[in-house]
Amino acid sequence: MDDLIDLVIVGGGAAGMGAAQYGARANLRTVLLEEMAPGGQALLIDKLENYPGLPAPVDGYTWTETMRNQAEEFGAEIRSTSVSSIRKDGKAFIIDTSDGPVRAKAVILATGAKHRHLDVPGEETFAGRGVSYCATCDGPFFKGKPMLVVGGGDAACDEAMFLSKLADKIIMVHRKDRFRAQKALADRVLANPKIEMRWNTVVDEIVGSRAVEKVRLKNLQSGQLSEETVAAVFVFVGSIPQTGSIDESIARDESGSIITNDRMETSLPGLYAVGDVRATPFRQVVTAVSDGAVAAHCAAQYIDELEGHSYI
């Protein structure tokens, strides 16, 4: 087991990377644990164009690599490992990883959220064979073919715009009569002649033989069913916070997101939550990075208050 680490960050998305920078800059021994490649959902961004200070849009991978390099230059250590549980033992935290336990004075949870599914017939069957949750990853496989986008938030609109560069017909369905997305992005979608909107509509079934061939749609107002021939279905209907590594006693809201105060403190002293895993009214790269910076700053203050105490 490692010697006691000042700050452990679990998750390497935008929030985790922001926390790593500010933790290291606060002269804390900072270790970031990430099972996959650092970057999280930011890696899937085709063009990051609304992040303050960027002179021009960049892709998510380039932005992520810059964040990683900055964090490491400031002294943060990034480890590739999975985390199964986080618990408090006395004044220290024990983080169980695939490489053995790690001890820390404070922990920032930046585990993000996974894509929510439609739970309709055909979705699981054709996952990876036309059903996708990442347009920038899989869209090029269906270039020139009609595609369906499900959702009405920022992600759905952004991905629909990306897909419209690959095909002349993108059908977009949303269960409500208006977008949840930011107005500028929503207006861009509505003005795109390649995107055909279907309001008050849901996917009833995804149909095909060896791959997606068509979708059965249902109008929620009339109950009428219709079919559309498509080669792929891209789903962006929200996310599920990844909180499985922490005790169920940690306060959550009705969606399962971790409740924090404006200092990113959870109901367990020394444990902070940032980014998509926490209850927040707005989920963007810029707010995730901000969450991470706030949490690292407040964790440093928490650690200062504990100085002089002994740890088990």
N, C-alpha and C positions, 0 to 999 in steps of 0.2 A: 504494500500500500504506500502511496506517495506520502511525503511529509505534508503537513497541513498547508493547503493552497489558499491564498487570499480569496480569490473570486473564480468560481467555475460557471461558465455559460453553457447551457445545454441547447444546442441548435445553432446552425450557422447561416441562417437567412439574413435579410437586411437588418432586422432588430438585433440578432446575435452579433453580427459584425460591427454594428454601431456600438454595442456594449463593450465589445473586445477592444476597440480603439480607445474608448474613454476610460475603461478600466485600466489598461496599460498606461495611459497618459497620467492617470492618478497614482502611478508608481505602485500599483498592486500587482502581485504575481497573478496573472490572468491566464486561464486555460479555457479554450473553447472546445467543446466536444460535439462532433458532427458525424453522423453515420454515413451520409452520402457526401457528394462534393459540396463545399461551402457555396452558398448563394440562395438555396431554397427556391421559392417560386420566382424570385427575381431573375433566375437563369432563363426563364421561359419568355421574358419580355422581348418582343421584337424591336421596339424602339422606345426607350425611356426618354420621353420628351417633356415631362412636367416636373422634373426634379430640379429644384432651385440651384442656379449657378452653373449648370451644364451649358457650355457654349453651343452645343448641337446635340441632337438625339444620339444616343448610343445604345447598343444592344445590351441585354441584361448580363451576358457573360463578361463583356468588357468591363462593365461597371462593377460587377462582383469581384473580378480579379484585382481591380484598383483598390476596392475596399479591403480585400484580403491582404494585399501587399502593405497597405497603410497600417493595418492592425499588427502585422508581424514586425514591421519596422519600428513600431512603438514598443514592441516587446511582448506582445501576446503570443501564446503558444496554441497552435491548432492541432488537435488530435483527431484521427479518424477512428471512431469507435461508436458503438451503440450504447444507449442508456436504458436500463430496465427499471430502475427505481431510484427515488430520491427520498431520503428520510433524515430526520434530525436526531442526533444522539448526543444528549447534553447540549453544549453550545456549538458543536460542529455538525456539519451535514455529511452524510455518507452517500455517495453517488455510485451505485452499482453499474459497472460497465462491462462490455464483452472482454475487456482486458484486465478486469479486476476492479476492486473498489477504489474510489478516490475520495479524499476528505477535503472539505472546504469550510471557510468561515462564512461565506455567503454564496448564494446560488441565484443566477438569473435564468429563468425558464423562457426559452425562445424557440419552442418546438413547433410553432406555427399551427397550421390546420391542413387537413386533407380534403380533397374534392368530395362534395356531396353528390350522391348518385340519384338517378330518377326512380330507381326501383320499379321499372316496367319490364314486361316480357321482352326478351331479346337483348337487353342492355348487357347483362353479364355474358350471355352467349357470344356476342359479337365484340366484346372488349378486345381491342387490339386488331380487330378485323373490320374496322369501320367506325366503331364507337371509341371516342377519344376524349380526353380532358385537357388536351394541349394542342391548340391549333398550330403554333409555331413548330412544334415537334413533328406532327403528323400531317398537317395540311398539304405539304408538297407531294405527298403520295397520291393525292386525289386531284392534282392539277387538271383544270379543264373540265371537271365533273361537278354536277350539282351537289351542294352540301347543305346540311341543316345545322343551325346554331340554336341552342336552348339556353334562355336566360335573359335577364334584363338589367344587369348591373354593369359596372365598369369593365370587368373581365370579359363578359359576353360581347359587349360593344367593341372593345379593343380587338378581340380575336375575330369578330365578324369582319371588321375593317381589313385585317390582315388577310383573311381568306378571300376577300373580294379582289385581291390582287392576283389570285390564282385561278379564279373561275368567274364566269359571267353570271352565274345564278347561285345566290346564297339566300336560303329561306331562314328567317329568324322568327322563333316563336317565344312568346312570353305570356305567362298566365295572367298578367294584369293588363290594364289598358294604357299604361305609360311606363317609361323606363325608370329604373332606380339610379341609373348612371348619372355622372356629372353632365350638366346641360351641354357643354361644348362637345363632349364626346357623343352624346345622344343625338345632337343636331347633325353631326357628321354622318352618323349611320343613316338617319332619316333622309339625308340628301344624297346618299349613294345609290345610283340607279341599279346597281347590281344586287342590292339587298332588298328582299321582299319581306315586309313585316306581316306577322300574323298575331294580332293581339288576342287576349283572353283565350289562349290556346295552349294545350299541353300535348306531350307525346303520349299516346295510348299504347303503342307497341312498335318495336323495331323488327323489321321483317327481312329475311334473306335466306339463302341456302348455305353457301360457304362463307359469305361476307354480307355486309349490309347492302340491301337492294332498294328498300323503300321504308317509309315510316307511315304509321297510321296516326293521324292527328285528331284531337277532339276539341271542339269549340265549347268552352265552359258556359257560355250564355245559352246557346241553342241545343247543346248536346250532340250536335251533328258530327259524324265521323267523316274523315276524308283521307286520301292517300296521296303521297308524294314520292316520286322516284328520286332517290339520293344515293350517293356513294359513301357518304360518311355522316355521322352525327357527332357534333361537338357539344359537350355538356358543361355549362357554367352556371350552376344553380346554388352557389354558396359553398360553405366549407364546414368541416367538423373540427373543433379544436383538439389538438393532440395532448391530452392531459393524463395519459395512462401511467406515466412514471411517478406521479405524485399521489399522495393519500387522498381519499375521497372527502376527508374532513376539510380540505382547503375550499374556501368559499367560491362558489360558481354561480352564474346566472342561469336562466331557464334554458339557454342554448348549450350550456356546458362550458362556456368561456370563463376563465378565471377572473374573479373580481379583484381589482386593485384600487388604490387611491391614486392621487396625482403624482405620488412619489414612486409609483409602480410597485408598492408594497402589497403583498398578499396578506391573508389572515394569519400566516405563519411568519414570525419575525425572522429576518435574514433571507427569506425567499421572495424573489421578485418575478414578475411576469411581464413580458413585453411582446409587441407585435400581434400577430393574428391569433395567438393563443389566449389573449386577454380580452375582456369585455371592453369594447371601444366602439364609438359611433362611426368611425371612419378608418378604413384600412387601405393605406397607401404606403409606398416605399418610404416616402419622406416621414410619415408619422411613425413607421416602424423604427427607422434609424433614430428618430427623436426619443421614442420610448427607451431604446437601448442606452442612449446617452444619459437620460434622466436616471434610469435604474443603476447604471454604473456609478454615477455621482453619489446617489443616495446609499448605495452599497458601501462605498468608500467611507462615508460618514458613519454608517452602522459599524463597520469594522474598527474605525477609530475609537468608537465608544466602548468596544470590547477589549481594546488593548490593555494588557496587564492581567487579563484573566487567563486561566489555564484551560486547555482543551484536552478532551479525552480521545 
